[in-house]
């Protein structure tokens, strides 16, 4: 999922804590350095804390080389884990002015 969707799954995260079953979530981050859409910034800043408040373990990938090992370790775990993939890894979107073409 994208970090902007984390706020939509908080109720489900409560079920994970109560029923104690594992879940691995791979989350691409928005709202970090270089974000062009200011609406993404608040949830991007609150994503990790939202997961941690609901008892989800959080791992953060700051480089492409970290993604696969973090996901593999999360899949072997016995608790809900979110692997957050930094916006630096997925790339910061840029848009060219299309009006002069």
C-alpha positions in Angstrom: 0.0 0.0 0.0 1.0 3.6 -0.1 1.6 5.5 3.2 -1.5 7.7 2.5 -3.7 4.6 2.9 -2.4 3.6 6.3 -5.0 5.8 8.1 -7.7 3.7 6.3 -6.5 0.4 7.9 -6.3 1.3 11.6 -9.4 -0.7 12.5 -8.0 -3.8 10.8 -4.7 -3.3 12.7 -6.7 -3.6 16.0 -7.9 -7.0 14.8 -4.3 -8.1 14.3 -3.4 -7.3 17.8 -6.5 -9.0 19.3 -6.3 -12.2 17.2 -2.5 -12.3 17.1 -2.0 -13.4 13.6 0.9 -12.2 11.4 0.6 -9.8 8.5 3.3 -8.3 6.3 2.6 -5.0 4.7 4.9 -3.4 2.1 4.3 0.3 2.2 5.7 2.9 -0.3 6.2 6.2 1.4 4.9 9.5 0.3 5.2 12.9 2.0 9.0 12.6 2.6 11.7 15.0 1.3 11.0 16.2 -2.2 7.2 15.5 -2.1 5.4 17.6 -4.6 2.0 17.0 -3.2 1.6 18.8 0.2 -1.5 16.6 1.0 0.8 13.6 1.3 3.0 15.1 4.0 0.9 14.7 7.1 0.2 11.0 6.7 3.8 10.4 5.5 5.0 11.9 8.8 2.5 9.9 10.8 2.8 6.5 9.1 5.4 4.9 11.4 3.8 6.2 14.6 0.4 5.0 13.5 1.7 1.4 12.9 3.7 1.4 16.2 0.7 2.7 18.2 -1.3 -0.3 16.9 1.5 -2.8 17.8 2.9 -3.3 14.4 6.6 -3.8 14.1 8.1 -1.3 11.6 11.2 -1.8 9.4 12.5 0.9 7.1 14.2 0.4 3.8 16.3 3.5 2.9 18.0 1.8 -0.1 16.9 -0.7 -2.8 19.3 -3.3 -1.5 17.5 -3.3 1.9 14.0 -4.0 0.6 14.3 -7.8 -0.2 16.1 -8.8 3.1 13.6 -6.7 5.2 10.6 -8.3 3.5 12.1 -11.8 3.7 12.7 -11.3 7.5 9.2 -10.0 8.0 7.7 -13.0 6.2 9.5 -15.3 8.7 8.3 -13.4 11.7 5.3 -14.1 13.8 3.9 -10.6 14.3 2.4 -7.9 12.1 5.2 -6.0 10.4 5.3 -3.1 8.0 8.2 -2.6 5.7 8.3 1.1 4.8 10.1 1.8 1.5 11.5 5.3 1.5 10.5 7.8 -1.2 14.2 7.9 -2.1 14.1 4.3 -3.1 11.0 4.6 -5.3 12.0 7.9 -6.7 10.7 11.4 -6.4 8.2 12.2 -9.2 8.9 15.2 -11.3 6.6 16.7 -13.9 7.6 18.9 -16.8 5.6 21.9 -17.9 3.4 20.4 -20.7 1.9 23.7 -21.8 4.7 24.7 -24.2 4.6 21.5 -26.3 
